[in-house]
């Protein structure tokens, strides 16, 4: 496979080879940026899930029923994550956290 790629590259003009190099660098940069975005999003969502868990535990500790939180997490957040709709799932977390914050006041 690699030898075929070299043969194709060698068939290109110097200008085309330069364009190919530039495109390869852009693809590598885009891949690195995407990987960084994935990592940052994963860390952010993990932190938010932990905050939701802590909020639900506070509800339970104070005698309040946290089943509403569990329903939203199971019925809203989890299906979105399973469908790789990460940003929509994060929005669900944000709404739950907002509600927990309002209820804490």
DSSP file (Angstrom, degrees, kcal/mol; ACC not computed):
  #  RESIDUE AA STRUCTURE BP1 BP2  ACC     N-H-->O    O-->H-N    N-H-->O    O-->H-N    TCO  KAPPA ALPHA  PHI   PSI    X-CA   Y-CA   Z-CA
    1    1 A X     >        0   0    0      0, 0.0     4,-1.7     0, 0.0     5,-0.1   0.000 360.0 360.0 360.0 -45.7    0.0    0.0    0.0
    2    2 A X  H  >  +     0   0    0      1,-0.2     4,-2.0     2,-0.2     5,-0.2   0.900 360.0  53.8 -62.1 -41.9    2.8    2.4    1.0
    3    3 A X  H  > S+     0   0    0      1,-0.2     4,-2.3     2,-0.2    -1,-0.2   0.869 106.5  52.6 -62.3 -36.9    4.7    1.8   -2.3
    4    4 A X  H  > S+     0   0    0      2,-0.2     4,-2.2     1,-0.2    -1,-0.2   0.892 107.6  51.8 -65.7 -39.3    1.6    2.6   -4.3
    5    5 A X  H  X S+     0   0    0     -4,-1.7     4,-2.6     2,-0.2    -2,-0.2   0.889 110.0  48.9 -63.1 -39.6    1.3    5.9   -2.5
    6    6 A X  H  X S+     0   0    0     -4,-2.0     4,-2.7     2,-0.2    -2,-0.2   0.909 109.8  51.9 -65.9 -41.9    4.9    6.7   -3.3
    7    7 A X  H  X S+     0   0    0     -4,-2.3     4,-0.8     2,-0.2    -2,-0.2   0.896 111.9  46.3 -62.8 -39.5    4.3    5.9   -6.9
    8    8 A X  H >< S+     0   0    0     -4,-2.2     3,-0.9     2,-0.2     4,-0.5   0.936 112.2  50.5 -67.2 -45.8    1.3    8.2   -7.1
    9    9 A X  H >< S+     0   0    0     -4,-2.6     3,-1.5     1,-0.3    -2,-0.2   0.899 107.4  54.1 -58.7 -41.2    3.2   11.0   -5.3
   10   10 A X  H 3< S+     0   0    0     -4,-2.7    -1,-0.3     1,-0.3    -2,-0.2   0.725 101.5  59.9 -67.4 -20.4    6.1   10.6   -7.8
   11   11 A X  T << S+     0   0    0     -3,-0.9    -1,-0.3    -4,-0.8    -2,-0.2   0.591  90.3  93.7 -81.2 -10.7    3.6   11.0  -10.6
   12   12 A X  S <  S-     0   0    0     -3,-1.5     2,-0.1    -4,-0.5    -3,-0.0  -0.476  82.0-112.8 -82.5 152.7    2.7   14.5   -9.3
   13   13 A X     >  -     0   0    0     -2,-0.2     4,-2.6     1,-0.1     5,-0.2  -0.362  36.0-103.2 -72.0 163.0    4.3   17.7  -10.5
   14   14 A X  H  > S+     0   0    0      1,-0.2     4,-2.2     2,-0.2     5,-0.2   0.882 124.9  51.7 -56.5 -37.9    6.4   19.6   -7.9
   15   15 A X  H  > S+     0   0    0      2,-0.2     4,-2.2     1,-0.2    -1,-0.2   0.911 110.3  47.9 -64.6 -41.8    3.5   22.0   -7.4
   16   16 A X  H  > S+     0   0    0      2,-0.2     4,-2.5     1,-0.2    -2,-0.2   0.881 110.4  52.1 -66.7 -37.5    1.1   19.2   -6.8
   17   17 A X  H  X S+     0   0    0     -4,-2.6     4,-2.5     2,-0.2    -2,-0.2   0.901 109.0  50.3 -64.8 -39.6    3.5   17.6   -4.3
   18   18 A X  H  X S+     0   0    0     -4,-2.2     4,-2.6     2,-0.2    -2,-0.2   0.915 110.9  49.0 -63.4 -42.4    3.7   20.9   -2.4
   19   19 A X  H  X S+     0   0    0     -4,-2.2     4,-2.7     2,-0.2    -2,-0.2   0.909 110.2  51.5 -62.2 -42.2   -0.1   21.1   -2.3
   20   20 A X  H  X S+     0   0    0     -4,-2.5     4,-2.5     2,-0.2    -2,-0.2   0.909 109.9  49.3 -61.6 -43.1   -0.2   17.5   -1.1
   21   21 A X  H  X S+     0   0    0     -4,-2.5     4,-2.3     2,-0.2    -2,-0.2   0.933 112.1  48.5 -61.3 -45.8    2.3   18.3    1.7
   22   22 A X  H  X S+     0   0    0     -4,-2.6     4,-2.2     1,-0.2    -2,-0.2   0.915 112.2  48.6 -60.6 -43.2    0.3   21.4    2.7
   23   23 A X  H  X S+     0   0    0     -4,-2.7     4,-2.5     1,-0.2    -1,-0.2   0.898 109.5  52.6 -64.4 -39.8   -2.9   19.4    2.7
   24   24 A X  H  X S+     0   0    0     -4,-2.5     4,-2.2     1,-0.2    -1,-0.2   0.900 109.4  49.2 -63.1 -40.6   -1.3   16.7    4.8
   25   25 A X  H  X S+     0   0    0     -4,-2.3     4,-2.4     2,-0.2    -1,-0.2   0.908 111.2  49.6 -64.8 -41.6   -0.2   19.2    7.4
   26   26 A X  H  X S+     0   0    0     -4,-2.2     4,-2.9     2,-0.2    -2,-0.2   0.905 110.2  50.5 -63.8 -41.2   -3.6   20.8    7.6
   27   27 A X  H  X S+     0   0    0     -4,-2.5     4,-2.5     2,-0.2    -1,-0.2   0.918 110.7  49.3 -63.0 -42.5   -5.2   17.3    8.0
   28   28 A X  H  X S+     0   0    0     -4,-2.2     4,-2.3     2,-0.2    -2,-0.2   0.914 112.4  47.8 -63.3 -42.5   -2.7   16.6   10.8
   29   29 A X  H  X S+     0   0    0     -4,-2.4     4,-2.6     2,-0.2    -2,-0.2   0.927 112.4  49.0 -63.4 -44.9   -3.5   19.9   12.5
   30   30 A X  H  X S+     0   0    0     -4,-2.9     4,-2.6     1,-0.2    -2,-0.2   0.900 111.1  50.2 -61.8 -40.5   -7.3   19.4   12.2
   31   31 A X  H  X S+     0   0    0     -4,-2.5     4,-2.7     2,-0.2    -1,-0.2   0.919 111.3  48.3 -64.1 -43.3   -6.9   15.9   13.6
   32   32 A X  H  X S+     0   0    0     -4,-2.3     4,-2.3     2,-0.2    -2,-0.2   0.905 112.6  48.6 -63.7 -41.0   -4.9   17.2   16.6
   33   33 A X  H  X S+     0   0    0     -4,-2.6     4,-2.5     2,-0.2    -2,-0.2   0.912 112.2  48.6 -65.6 -41.9   -7.5   20.0   17.2
   34   34 A X  H  X S+     0   0    0     -4,-2.6     4,-2.6     2,-0.2    -2,-0.2   0.917 111.0  50.3 -63.6 -43.4  -10.3   17.5   17.0
   35   35 A X  H  X S+     0   0    0     -4,-2.7     4,-2.3     1,-0.2    -2,-0.2   0.908 111.2  48.9 -61.6 -42.1   -8.6   15.1   19.4
   36   36 A X  H  X S+     0   0    0     -4,-2.3     4,-2.7     2,-0.2     5,-0.2   0.915 110.9  50.4 -63.8 -42.8   -8.0   18.0   21.9
   37   37 A X  H  X S+     0   0    0     -4,-2.5     4,-2.7     1,-0.2     5,-0.2   0.916 110.1  50.4 -61.0 -43.5  -11.6   19.0   21.6
   38   38 A X  H  X S+     0   0    0     -4,-2.6     4,-2.5     2,-0.2    -1,-0.2   0.926 112.3  47.0 -59.6 -45.6  -12.7   15.4   22.3
   39   39 A X  H  X S+     0   0    0     -4,-2.3     4,-2.3     2,-0.2    -2,-0.2   0.926 113.8  46.8 -64.1 -45.5  -10.5   15.2   25.4
   40   40 A X  H  X S+     0   0    0     -4,-2.7     4,-2.4     1,-0.2    -1,-0.2   0.909 113.3  48.7 -64.0 -42.2  -11.6   18.6   26.8
   41   41 A X  H  X S+     0   0    0     -4,-2.7     4,-2.8    -5,-0.2     5,-0.2   0.916 110.6  51.3 -64.3 -43.1  -15.3   17.8   26.2
   42   42 A X  H  X S+     0   0    0     -4,-2.5     4,-2.3    -5,-0.2    -2,-0.2   0.913 111.6  46.7 -59.9 -43.8  -14.9   14.4   27.9
   43   43 A X  H  X S+     0   0    0     -4,-2.3     4,-2.3     2,-0.2    -1,-0.2   0.907 113.0  49.7 -64.7 -41.3  -13.2   16.0   30.9
   44   44 A X  H  X S+     0   0    0     -4,-2.4     4,-2.1     2,-0.2    -2,-0.2   0.922 112.7  46.1 -64.8 -44.3  -15.9   18.7   31.1
   45   45 A X  H  X S+     0   0    0     -4,-2.8     4,-2.7     2,-0.2     5,-0.2   0.906 111.2  52.4 -66.7 -41.2  -18.8   16.2   30.9
   46   46 A X  H  X S+     0   0    0     -4,-2.3     4,-2.1    -5,-0.2    -1,-0.2   0.921 110.1  48.8 -59.7 -43.7  -17.2   13.9   33.5
   47   47 A X  H  X S+     0   0    0     -4,-2.3     4,-1.9     1,-0.2    -1,-0.2   0.900 111.9  48.9 -63.4 -40.2  -16.8   16.8   35.9
   48   48 A X  H  X S+     0   0    0     -4,-2.1     4,-2.4     2,-0.2    -2,-0.2   0.898 108.6  52.6 -67.8 -39.7  -20.5   17.8   35.3
   49   49 A X  H  X S+     0   0    0     -4,-2.7     4,-2.6     1,-0.2    -1,-0.2   0.914 108.8  51.0 -61.0 -41.6  -21.7   14.2   35.9
   50   50 A X  H  X S+     0   0    0     -4,-2.1     4,-2.4     1,-0.2    -1,-0.2   0.890 109.3  50.4 -63.0 -38.5  -19.8   14.2   39.2
   51   51 A X  H  X S+     0   0    0     -4,-1.9     4,-2.4     2,-0.2    -2,-0.2   0.888 110.0  50.2 -66.1 -38.4  -21.4   17.5   40.2
   52   52 A X  H  X S+     0   0    0     -4,-2.4     4,-2.8     2,-0.2     5,-0.2   0.928 110.4  50.0 -64.3 -44.3  -24.9   16.0   39.3
   53   53 A X  H  X S+     0   0    0     -4,-2.6     4,-2.4     1,-0.2    -2,-0.2   0.924 111.3  48.5 -59.1 -44.3  -24.1   12.9   41.4
   54   54 A X  H  X S+     0   0    0     -4,-2.4     4,-2.1     1,-0.2    -1,-0.2   0.903 112.1  49.3 -63.4 -40.9  -23.0   15.1   44.3
   55   55 A X  H  X S+     0   0    0     -4,-2.4     4,-2.2     2,-0.2    -2,-0.2   0.898 110.7  49.6 -65.0 -40.8  -26.2   17.2   44.0
   56   56 A X  H  X S+     0   0    0     -4,-2.8     4,-2.5     1,-0.2    -1,-0.2   0.890 109.8  51.8 -64.7 -38.4  -28.4   14.2   43.9
   57   57 A X  H  X S+     0   0    0     -4,-2.4     4,-3.0    -5,-0.2    -2,-0.2   0.890 107.4  52.4 -65.6 -38.2  -26.6   12.9   47.0
   58   58 A X  H  X S+     0   0    0     -4,-2.1     4,-1.8     2,-0.2     6,-0.3   0.910 109.0  50.7 -62.2 -41.5  -27.3   16.2   48.8
   59   59 A X  H  <>S+     0   0    0     -4,-2.2     5,-2.7     2,-0.2     3,-0.3   0.957 113.0  45.4 -58.5 -49.4  -30.9   15.8   47.9
   60   60 A X  H ><5S+     0   0    0     -4,-2.5     3,-1.6     1,-0.2    -2,-0.2   0.910 111.1  52.8 -61.8 -42.9  -31.0   12.3   49.3
   61   61 A X  H 3<5S+     0   0    0     -4,-3.0    -1,-0.2     1,-0.3    -2,-0.2   0.814 108.9  50.3 -62.9 -29.5  -29.1   13.3   52.4
   62   62 A X  T 3<5S-     0   0    0     -4,-1.8    -1,-0.3    -3,-0.3    -2,-0.2   0.393 124.1-103.3 -90.5   4.6  -31.6   16.1   53.1
   63   63 A X  T < 5S+     0   0    0     -3,-1.6     2,-0.3     1,-0.3    -3,-0.2   0.483  78.6 134.4  90.4   2.4  -34.5   13.7   52.7
   64   64 A X      < -     0   0    0     -5,-2.7     2,-0.6    -6,-0.3    -1,-0.3  -0.651  62.3-112.8 -87.8 143.2  -35.5   14.9   49.2
   65   65 A X    >   -     0   0    0     -2,-0.3     3,-0.6     1,-0.1     4,-0.2  -0.643  24.6-168.6 -78.7 115.5  -36.2   12.2   46.5
   66   66 A X  T >>  +     0   0    0     -2,-0.6     4,-1.9     1,-0.2     3,-0.6   0.288  59.1 106.4 -87.2  12.2  -33.5   12.4   43.8
   67   67 A X  H 3> S+     0   0    0      1,-0.2     4,-2.5     2,-0.2    -1,-0.2   0.802  71.8  61.6 -64.1 -27.6  -35.5   10.1   41.4
   68   68 A X  H <> S+     0   0    0     -3,-0.6     4,-1.9     2,-0.2    -1,-0.2   0.898 105.6  47.3 -63.3 -39.0  -36.3   13.1   39.2
   69   69 A X  H <> S+     0   0    0     -3,-0.6     4,-2.6     2,-0.2    -2,-0.2   0.929 111.0  51.2 -65.8 -44.8  -32.6   13.6   38.6
   70   70 A X  H  X S+     0   0    0     -4,-1.9     4,-2.8     1,-0.2     5,-0.3   0.893 108.3  52.4 -60.0 -40.2  -32.2    9.9   37.9
   71   71 A X  H  X S+     0   0    0     -4,-2.5     4,-3.1     2,-0.2     5,-0.3   0.916 110.9  46.6 -63.1 -43.0  -35.0   10.0   35.4
   72   72 A X  H  X>S+     0   0    0     -4,-1.9     4,-2.4     2,-0.2     5,-1.9   0.914 114.4  47.5 -65.6 -41.7  -33.5   12.9   33.5
   73   73 A X  I  <>S+     0   0    0     -4,-2.6     5,-3.0     3,-0.2    -2,-0.2   0.921 120.3  37.3 -66.2 -43.2  -30.1   11.2   33.5
   74   74 A X  I  <5S+     0   0    0     -4,-2.8     5,-0.4    -5,-0.2    -2,-0.2   0.879 127.3  34.8 -76.0 -38.5  -31.4    7.9   32.3
   75   75 A X  I  <5S+     0   0    0     -4,-3.1    -3,-0.2    -5,-0.3    -2,-0.2   0.717 134.3  18.1 -92.0 -21.2  -34.1    9.2   29.9
   76   76 A X  I  X5S+     0   0    0     -4,-2.4     4,-1.1    -5,-0.3    -3,-0.2   0.789 127.1  36.5-114.0 -56.1  -32.4   12.3   28.6
   77   77 A X  I  ><S+     0   0    0     -5,-1.9     4,-2.3     2,-0.2     5,-0.2   0.959 114.8  49.7 -69.3 -53.3  -28.6   12.3   29.1
   78   78 A X  H  ><S+     0   0    0     -5,-3.0     4,-2.8     1,-0.2     5,-0.2   0.905 109.6  49.3 -59.5 -47.5  -27.8    8.6   28.6
   79   79 A X  H  > S+     0   0    0     -5,-0.4     4,-1.5     1,-0.2    -1,-0.2   0.887 111.8  50.6 -61.1 -35.8  -29.6    8.1   25.3
   80   80 A X  H  <>S+     0   0    0     -4,-1.1     5,-3.1     2,-0.2    -1,-0.2   0.918 111.8  46.5 -67.4 -41.9  -27.9   11.2   23.9
   81   81 A X  H ><5S+     0   0    0     -4,-2.3     3,-1.8     1,-0.2    -2,-0.2   0.914 110.2  53.5 -64.6 -41.4  -24.5   10.0   24.9
   82   82 A X  H 3<5S+     0   0    0     -4,-2.8    -1,-0.2     1,-0.3    -2,-0.2   0.821 109.6  49.0 -61.6 -29.8  -25.2    6.5   23.5
   83   83 A X  T 3<5S-     0   0    0     -4,-1.5    -1,-0.3    -5,-0.2    -2,-0.2   0.283 117.7-114.9 -91.5   9.9  -26.1    8.2   20.2
   84   84 A X  T < 5S+     0   0    0     -3,-1.8     2,-1.1     1,-0.2     3,-0.2   0.791  72.0 139.8  59.6  30.0  -22.9   10.3   20.3
   85   85 A X     >< +     0   0    0     -5,-3.1     4,-2.4     1,-0.2     5,-0.2  -0.590  19.6 161.2 -98.4  69.0  -24.9   13.5   20.7
   86   86 A X  H  >  +     0   0    0     -2,-1.1     4,-2.5     1,-0.2    -1,-0.2   0.879  66.0  48.8 -63.8 -44.6  -22.4   14.8   23.1
   87   87 A X  H  > S+     0   0    0      2,-0.2     4,-1.6     1,-0.2    -1,-0.2   0.874 112.9  48.3 -68.7 -35.6  -23.2   18.5   23.0
   88   88 A X  H  > S+     0   0    0      2,-0.2     4,-1.6     1,-0.2    -1,-0.2   0.893 111.7  50.9 -67.3 -39.2  -26.9   17.9   23.4
   89   89 A X  H  X S+     0   0    0     -4,-2.4     4,-2.1     1,-0.2    -2,-0.2   0.887 107.5  53.1 -64.4 -38.9  -26.2   15.6   26.3
   90   90 A X  H  X S+     0   0    0     -4,-2.5     4,-2.5     1,-0.2    -1,-0.2   0.872 104.3  56.0 -64.7 -35.1  -24.0   18.3   27.9
   91   91 A X  H  X S+     0   0    0     -4,-1.6     4,-2.0     2,-0.2    -1,-0.2   0.887 105.4  51.9 -63.4 -37.8  -27.0   20.7   27.5
   92   92 A X  H  X S+     0   0    0     -4,-1.6     4,-2.3     2,-0.2    -2,-0.2   0.930 109.6  49.7 -62.2 -44.9  -29.1   18.2   29.5
   93   93 A X  H  X S+     0   0    0     -4,-2.1     4,-2.9     1,-0.2     5,-0.2   0.914 108.4  53.1 -59.2 -42.7  -26.4   18.2   32.2
   94   94 A X  H  X S+     0   0    0     -4,-2.5     4,-2.3     1,-0.2    -1,-0.2   0.895 109.0  48.8 -61.2 -39.8  -26.3   22.0   32.3
   95   95 A X  H  X S+     0   0    0     -4,-2.0     4,-2.3     2,-0.2    -1,-0.2   0.907 112.1  48.4 -67.0 -40.7  -30.1   22.1   32.8
   96   96 A X  H  X S+     0   0    0     -4,-2.3     4,-2.6     2,-0.2    -2,-0.2   0.932 112.7  48.2 -64.0 -44.6  -29.9   19.5   35.7
   97   97 A X  H  X S+     0   0    0     -4,-2.9     4,-2.4     2,-0.2    -2,-0.2   0.881 110.0  52.4 -64.0 -37.7  -27.1   21.5   37.3
   98   98 A X  H  X S+     0   0    0     -4,-2.3     4,-2.7    -5,-0.2    -1,-0.2   0.926 110.5  47.8 -62.3 -44.7  -29.0   24.7   36.9
   99   99 A X  H  X S+     0   0    0     -4,-2.3     4,-2.5     2,-0.2    -2,-0.2   0.908 111.3  50.0 -64.2 -41.6  -32.0   23.1   38.6
  100  100 A X  H  X S+     0   0    0     -4,-2.6     4,-1.2     2,-0.2    -1,-0.2   0.898 111.6  49.5 -62.5 -39.6  -29.8   21.8   41.4
  101  101 A X  H  X S+     0   0    0     -4,-2.4     4,-0.7     2,-0.2     3,-0.2   0.918 111.4  48.3 -65.9 -43.4  -28.3   25.2   41.9
  102  102 A X  H >< S+     0   0    0     -4,-2.7     3,-0.8     1,-0.2    -2,-0.2   0.906 111.8  49.7 -62.4 -41.2  -31.7   26.9   42.0
  103  103 A X  H 3< S+     0   0    0     -4,-2.5    -1,-0.2     1,-0.2    -2,-0.2   0.735 103.2  61.1 -71.8 -21.3  -32.9   24.4   44.5
  104  104 A X  H 3<        0   0    0     -4,-1.2    -1,-0.2     1,-0.2    -2,-0.2   0.708 360.0 360.0 -76.5 -18.8  -29.8   24.9   46.7
  105  105 A X    <<        0   0    0     -3,-0.8    -1,-0.2    -4,-0.7    -2,-0.2   0.456 360.0 360.0 -81.4 360.0  -30.7   28.6   47.2
